[in-house]
Amino acid sequence: MTERRVTLADPAGLHARQAARVVRLASLYDARLTICHAKRAADARSLLELLALGVGPGTEITLLAEGPDADVALAALALDLASDPGEAGAEPGAAPSSTRDR
């Protein structure tokens, strides 16, 4: 299992739009992805679980990944969550390719 810590950059925290983007990204990869915060865990493919975490802006979260695409999926999620969507040049949801695309 691969793990990475990320500080959430979006000034609104993990809100519905960003959580939906995470769900879309997670579905692109052949990996089990989990987001952990405050001793709670959520499947990255579940919008309701992600929103229930109640992650605010500037909060450090832990991303866990397991499976053939674990490393690339983790990199994509970390990039998306650590990017402020208001920053110039930021492309939320732009993901590295998975083994599914090959």
PyMOL commands that set and color helices and strands:
alter all, ss='L'
color gray80, all
select helices_A, chain A and resi 16-26+47-52+70-82+99-101
alter helices_A, ss='H'
color red, helices_A
select strands_A, chain A and resi 2-7+32-37+40-43+60-66
alter strands_A, ss='S'
color yellow, strands_A
deselect
rebuild
show_as cartoon
